[in-house]
Amino acid sequence: MNTAAIPPAHGLPGPRARAVPVLRALGATARARTAGPAPGRPLHWLLIGYPLWWALGLGQFAFWVFAVPMAAELLRRHRATGLRLPPGFTLWALFLVWCAVGLALIGTNPAGTVPDSGSLTGALVRLASYLALTVVLLYVGNLSRRELPDLAVARSLGWLCLATVAGGMLGLLAPEFEFTAPTERLLPAGLAADPYVQDLLHPASAQIMDVLGYESARPKAPWEYTNTWGNMLSLLVLWLAVGWLWRGPRPAPGAARPGSWWRPLAAGAAVAVSAAPIVYSLNRALWAGLALTVALVLVQLLRAGRILAVGAATAAATAVLALALLTPLVDIVLERMDSPHSDDGRAATSLAAVEAANASPVLGWGTTRDMVGSSESIAIGPSPECPGCGNHTIGNNGQLWLLLVANGWVGTALFLAFFGYTAWRHRDDTTLVGSAALLTVLLLFWYMFFYVALTGPLAVTMIAVALLWRRGTRPLPPAPPAAASAPVGTVPPQEAEPEARGGA
């Protein structure tokens, strides 16, 4: 008897009809399990979970760890559809080649430096970080804007901004807070006790430094140094504004407005609270960078024709400044301005970096070197009478100076040309996401004089480059009629892209 020919009773589907959707669901589940993490999920795990990775002692090496699943996804896509590269990537690829070739010069001793002060380990760590961030760039750029919405990236970066603000407050309220991370316990005792390894792996809330003539706490959690903390906060606050203060596009008449009401409140509170750690960080470059950011935002608003927004932003900035002048924080700012502290040392090492690049303009010297003496004395080693004396490291006072001593004038030009070309190519993007990404890239050219960009700040810059690249080459496709369950960190289709004109 052919049961397949018998129609189902009472209008119910037959066994085969009922089995089809079940088999399809099982097949989809099997494919999802074999395809690896959902698109974009490693990036969200990296950014949102960074405080956990910091507490585990991974620190900047978390970017290496998460580059592995990102690289696996890129390899899978390359086999399936090919790998896309951003415009100007040849410049960046040549820079990576320059870094690798420069390793051959680490054993040489430039004039005016301590013999054998070049560290192969440090050079390899930097090269590995550049490679890991290259993977991040290609990963974000090769995912479509439907797979990894721009707003989802902005919100993950916003979470990282909140973690940075919280770490700054921890540094003020509990400056002595520190603990031994699990990663430290796995290392040999001698290696774990190395000062450089301690900076990278040992979680601590603040750096206790004598800047104002007395010891004070400069917040740094969850980053390695207080300068890195300031650099990261300056970059991430742009993405907090885009991902958290903006509540999505204007809905149709009668429709509910997308977005969560608590995000703007949390973002506003975080910005207000961040004033204290920003001031107590004593980072003058951060203070100037924030002022520069406000100026760039106003320029973007003017370019977009948002005159009312320019007036509102100017009034808000003026009000914030007026309120700050009424608080004790202004005394710290004035005290810092009267305490140059490291200015002479920075000037000496910057000049030494230029001289090192002049001596080896093509390849540089592969890595940093220790200069003989300092701006205060040719004596070797600090002393109670001359705490500023000693062998300062050439290249640790800013990304520009690091590039000059490690990669020469040619390598420096390749590095800066890649980001300069990206900014110029996308200069006309005045959307919210486009403006935030463009300003992130432009701020690199300010902070490179004062802060080393590796690893966190350059990671944010690479993500910004990838977003500009995607927006400039691939328009957002129409939303599918029925959205499946979204992976962690994604947003509903109606919230996916803040396209409103008007800057960050």
C-alpha positions in Angstrom: 0.0 0.0 0.0 1.4 3.4 -1.0 0.8 5.5 2.2 2.4 8.5 0.5 -0.7 8.7 -1.8 -3.2 8.9 1.1 -4.0 12.6 1.8 -3.5 13.7 5.5 -6.6 13.4 7.6 -8.4 16.5 8.9 -6.0 18.8 7.0 -3.0 17.8 9.1 0.4 17.5 7.4 1.7 14.0 6.6 4.8 12.5 8.1 7.0 13.7 5.3 5.7 17.2 5.4 6.2 17.3 9.1 9.7 16.0 8.8 10.9 18.6 6.3 11.2 21.6 8.6 12.7 19.4 11.3 15.4 18.1 8.9 16.0 21.7 7.7 16.4 22.9 11.3 18.8 20.0 12.1 20.8 20.7 9.0 21.0 24.4 9.8 22.2 23.6 13.4 24.8 21.2 12.1 26.1 23.8 9.6 26.2 26.4 12.4 28.2 24.1 14.6 30.8 23.3 11.9 31.0 26.9 10.6 32.5 28.2 13.9 31.5 31.4 15.8 28.8 33.6 14.4 30.1 36.5 12.3 31.3 39.3 14.5 31.1 37.4 17.7 34.9 37.2 18.4 35.1 41.0 18.0 32.3 41.5 20.5 33.8 39.0 22.9 37.2 40.7 22.7 35.8 44.2 23.3 33.0 43.6 25.8 35.0 41.0 27.7 38.2 43.0 27.9 38.0 43.6 31.7 37.9 39.8 32.2 40.9 39.3 29.9 42.7 42.0 31.8 41.9 40.4 35.1 43.2 37.0 33.8 46.5 38.7 33.0 46.2 38.6 29.2 46.1 42.4 28.7 47.2 43.4 25.2 47.7 39.7 24.4 43.9 39.3 24.3 44.1 40.8 20.8 46.5 38.0 19.8 44.1 35.3 21.3 41.0 36.6 19.5 42.9 37.1 16.3 43.1 33.3 16.0 39.3 32.7 15.4 39.2 35.8 13.3 42.0 34.5 11.1 40.2 31.1 10.9 37.0 32.9 9.7 39.1 34.9 7.1 40.6 31.7 5.8 37.2 30.1 5.5 35.9 33.1 3.6 39.0 33.2 1.4 38.4 29.6 0.3 34.7 30.3 -0.3 34.5 33.8 -1.9 38.0 35.3 -1.8 39.5 37.8 0.6 39.0 41.6 0.2 41.7 44.1 1.0 41.2 47.8 1.9 42.3 50.5 -0.4 46.0 51.4 0.3 46.6 48.1 2.0 49.9 47.8 0.0 51.3 50.6 2.1 50.5 48.7 5.3 51.8 45.4 3.9 55.1 47.1 3.1 55.3 48.5 6.6 54.9 44.9 8.0 57.7 43.8 5.7 59.8 46.7 6.9 59.3 45.6 10.5 60.3 42.0 9.7 63.4 43.0 7.8 64.5 45.5 10.5 64.9 42.6 12.9 68.2 41.9 11.3 69.6 45.2 12.7 68.7 44.6 16.3 72.3 43.4 17.1 73.8 46.7 15.9 74.7 49.6 18.2 73.7 53.1 17.0 76.0 56.0 18.2 74.9 57.5 21.5 73.1 54.4 22.7 73.9 51.8 25.3 75.5 48.7 23.6 73.3 45.7 23.2 70.2 47.6 24.5 68.0 46.4 21.6 65.6 43.7 22.6 64.6 41.1 20.1 61.7 40.0 22.4 60.3 43.5 22.4 60.6 43.7 18.6 58.9 40.4 18.1 56.0 41.4 20.5 55.4 44.6 18.5 55.5 42.7 15.2 53.1 40.1 16.5 50.8 42.9 17.7 50.9 44.6 14.3 50.0 41.3 12.6 47.2 40.6 15.1 45.7 44.0 14.4 46.0 43.4 10.7 43.8 40.4 11.2 41.3 42.6 13.1 41.2 45.1 10.2 40.6 42.4 7.6 38.1 40.6 9.7 35.8 43.6 10.3 36.3 44.7 6.7 35.4 41.4 5.2 32.1 41.0 7.2 29.2 42.6 5.6 27.3 45.4 7.3 24.4 43.1 7.7 26.5 40.4 9.4 28.3 42.9 11.6 26.3 46.2 11.8 28.2 49.4 12.4 26.0 50.3 15.3 26.8 46.9 17.0 30.5 47.6 16.7 30.0 51.1 18.1 28.1 49.7 21.1 30.8 47.1 21.8 33.3 49.9 21.8 31.0 51.8 24.1 31.1 48.9 26.6 34.9 49.1 26.5 34.6 52.9 27.1 32.5 52.2 30.2 35.0 49.7 31.4 37.8 52.3 30.9 35.9 54.9 32.9 35.2 52.3 35.7 38.9 51.5 35.7 39.7 55.2 36.1 37.5 55.5 39.1 39.0 52.4 40.6 42.4 54.0 40.2 41.2 57.0 42.2 39.3 55.2 44.9 41.6 52.3 45.4 45.0 53.3 44.0 46.9 50.5 45.7 44.6 47.8 44.2 46.5 45.0 42.4 46.6 41.3 42.3 48.5 38.4 40.8 46.7 37.3 37.6 46.4 33.6 36.7 48.6 34.1 33.7 51.4 35.3 35.9 51.2 32.2 38.0 51.8 30.1 34.9 55.1 31.9 34.0 58.6 31.1 35.4 59.3 33.2 38.5 62.1 35.1 36.9 60.1 36.0 33.8 57.0 37.0 35.8 59.1 39.3 37.9 60.5 41.2 34.9 59.4 44.9 35.1 58.2 44.9 31.4 56.3 41.7 31.9 54.7 43.1 35.1 53.5 46.2 33.2 51.9 44.0 30.5 50.4 41.2 32.7 50.0 42.4 36.3 46.6 43.9 36.9 46.8 47.2 38.9 44.4 50.1 39.2 46.9 53.0 39.0 50.5 54.1 38.6 51.9 55.8 41.7 54.1 58.6 40.3 55.8 61.8 41.5 54.7 64.3 39.0 53.5 67.3 41.1 56.3 67.1 43.6 54.5 64.4 45.7 53.3 60.9 45.0 49.9 60.7 43.4 47.8 58.0 41.8 47.3 58.1 38.0 44.6 55.7 36.9 45.4 53.1 34.3 43.0 50.1 34.7 42.2 48.1 32.6 45.2 49.1 30.5 49.0 48.8 30.9 49.9 52.5 31.5 48.1 55.7 32.4 49.0 57.2 29.0 47.4 54.2 27.3 44.3 54.7 29.5 44.0 58.3 28.4 44.5 57.5 24.8 41.9 54.8 24.9 39.3 57.0 26.7 39.7 59.8 24.2 39.1 57.4 21.3 36.3 55.4 22.9 34.2 58.3 24.1 33.4 59.0 20.4 32.0 55.5 20.0 30.1 55.7 23.3 28.4 58.8 21.9 27.5 57.1 18.6 26.5 53.7 20.0 24.8 54.7 23.3 23.7 58.3 23.1 22.1 57.8 19.6 18.8 55.9 19.9 18.3 54.9 16.3 16.6 56.4 13.3 13.4 58.2 13.6 10.6 55.7 13.5 7.5 55.8 11.3 4.5 57.6 12.6 2.8 55.5 15.3 5.8 53.1 15.6 7.8 52.6 18.8 11.2 54.2 18.8 13.9 51.6 18.7 16.7 51.6 21.3 16.9 51.2 25.0 16.2 54.2 27.2 18.9 53.4 29.7 21.8 53.6 27.2 21.8 57.4 26.9 21.5 57.8 30.7 24.4 55.4 31.3 26.5 57.1 28.6 25.8 60.6 30.0 26.6 59.5 33.6 29.8 57.9 32.4 30.9 61.0 30.6 30.2 63.1 33.7 32.0 60.7 36.1 35.0 60.5 33.8 36.0 64.1 34.5 37.7 63.2 37.8 40.0 60.4 36.5 40.7 62.5 33.3 42.0 65.3 35.5 43.8 63.1 38.0 45.5 61.2 35.2 47.6 64.4 34.7 47.7 63.6 31.0 48.1 66.9 29.3 48.0 65.3 25.8 44.6 63.8 26.8 43.3 67.2 27.8 44.4 68.8 24.6 43.1 65.8 22.6 39.6 66.1 24.1 39.6 69.8 23.2 40.7 68.8 19.7 38.0 66.2 19.5 35.3 68.8 20.3 36.7 71.1 17.6 36.7 68.3 15.0 33.1 67.3 15.9 32.0 71.0 15.4 33.8 71.0 12.0 31.9 67.8 11.0 28.6 69.3 12.1 29.3 72.4 10.1 30.2 70.3 7.0 26.9 68.5 7.4 25.0 71.7 7.6 23.8 71.1 11.2 24.0 74.7 12.4 21.6 74.3 15.3 23.6 71.2 16.4 26.8 73.3 16.3 25.2 75.9 18.6 23.9 73.3 21.0 27.3 71.5 21.1 29.1 74.8 21.7 26.7 75.8 24.5 27.1 72.4 26.1 30.9 72.5 25.9 30.9 76.0 27.4 28.6 74.9 30.2 30.8 71.9 31.1 33.9 74.1 31.1 32.2 76.6 33.3 31.1 73.9 35.8 34.6 72.4 35.8 36.1 75.8 36.7 34.0 75.8 39.9 35.3 72.4 41.1 38.6 71.6 42.9 39.7 69.8 39.7 40.8 73.1 38.2 43.5 73.4 40.9 45.0 70.0 39.8 45.1 71.2 36.2 46.9 74.5 37.1 49.3 72.6 39.3 50.1 70.2 36.5 50.7 73.1 34.1 53.3 74.4 36.6 55.0 71.0 36.8 56.7 70.1 33.5 58.0 66.8 35.0 59.0 64.8 32.0 59.3 67.5 29.4 63.1 67.5 29.3 63.3 63.8 29.1 60.7 63.6 26.3 62.5 66.2 24.3 65.9 64.4 24.7 64.5 61.0 23.6 62.6 62.6 20.7 65.7 64.2 19.5 67.6 60.9 19.9 64.9 59.1 17.8 65.3 61.7 15.0 69.1 61.2 15.1 68.7 57.4 15.1 66.4 57.7 12.0 68.9 60.0 10.3 71.7 57.4 10.9 69.6 54.6 9.4 66.8 56.2 7.3 65.7 53.2 5.3 65.2 50.4 7.9 65.8 52.0 11.2 67.3 49.9 13.9 64.6 47.2 14.3 63.5 48.1 17.8 64.1 50.7 20.6 67.4 51.5 22.2 68.6 53.0 25.5 70.3 56.4 25.1 73.5 57.1 27.0 72.7 59.5 29.8 69.7 61.9 29.7 68.8 65.5 29.3 70.1 66.2 32.7 73.4 64.3 32.9 75.6 61.8 31.1 75.7 59.8 34.2 74.5 56.2 33.9 71.7 55.4 36.3 69.4 57.6 38.4 70.4 58.8 41.8 68.7 60.7 44.7 70.5 63.9 43.5 69.5 63.4 39.9 66.4 61.2 39.6 66.0 62.2 35.9 69.5 60.9 35.0 69.9 57.5 33.5 69.5 55.6 30.2 66.1 56.6 28.9 64.5 54.4 26.2 64.4 55.9 22.8 61.0 55.4 21.2 58.8 54.8 24.3 57.4 58.4 24.4 55.2 58.3 21.3 54.3 56.2 18.3 56.1 58.6 16.0 59.4 58.3 17.9 59.0 54.5 18.1 58.6 54.3 14.3 61.6 56.5 13.7 64.0 54.5 15.8 62.6 51.1 14.9 61.7 51.5 11.2 63.5 54.6 10.0 62.1 57.4 7.9 60.8 55.0 5.2 59.0 52.7 7.6 57.5 55.7 9.3 56.3 57.1 6.0 54.6 53.8 5.1 52.8 53.7 8.5 51.6 57.2 8.3 50.7 57.1 4.6 48.3 54.2 5.2 46.3 56.1 7.8 46.6 59.4 6.0 45.4 57.9 2.7 42.4 56.4 4.6 41.5 59.7 6.2 41.7 61.5 2.9 39.8 58.9 0.9 36.9 59.1 3.4 37.0 62.8 4.2 33.5 63.4 2.8 31.8 60.9 5.1 29.8 63.1 7.6 27.4 60.3 8.9 27.5 59.5 12.6 29.6 56.3 12.2 31.7 57.7 9.4 32.5 60.9 11.4 33.5 58.9 14.5 35.7 56.6 12.4 37.3 59.5 10.6 38.0 61.4 13.8 39.5 58.2 15.4 42.0 58.0 12.5 42.8 61.7 12.6 43.5 61.6 16.4 46.3 59.1 15.7 48.2 61.9 14.2 47.9 63.9 17.4 48.6 61.3 20.0 51.5 59.8 18.0 53.7 62.6 19.4 53.0 61.6 23.0 51.6 58.0 23.3 52.7 54.7 21.8 49.6 53.4 19.9 50.2 49.7 20.5 48.1 47.8 21.2 44.7 49.0 22.3 44.6 52.4 20.6 45.8 51.1 17.3 43.2 48.3 17.5 40.4 50.9 17.8 42.0 52.8 14.9 42.1 49.7 12.8 38.4 49.0 13.5 37.7 52.6 12.4 39.6 52.1 9.2 37.6 48.9 8.5 34.3 50.7 9.1 35.3 53.5 6.7 36.4 50.9 4.1 33.1 49.0 4.3 31.0 52.1 4.1 32.9 53.4 1.2 32.8 50.3 -0.9 29.7 48.3 0.1 26.3 50.0 0.6 24.0 48.5 3.2 21.8 45.9 1.6 18.1 45.9 2.2 17.0 44.1 5.4 15.6 40.6 5.0 11.9 40.2 5.5 12.3 37.9 8.5 15.3 38.3 10.8 16.7 35.2 12.5 17.9 35.2 16.1 20.8 37.6 16.2 24.2 36.7 17.7 25.6 38.4 20.8 26.3 42.1 20.2 24.1 42.6 17.1 21.1 44.9 16.9 17.7 44.7 15.2 17.8 45.7 11.5 16.0 48.9 12.1 18.8 50.0 14.5 21.6 48.6 12.5 22.9 51.7 10.7 23.0 55.3 12.1 23.0 57.0 8.8 21.8 60.4 9.9 24.0 63.2 8.7 25.7 65.4 11.2 29.0 64.1 12.6 29.7 62.2 15.7 
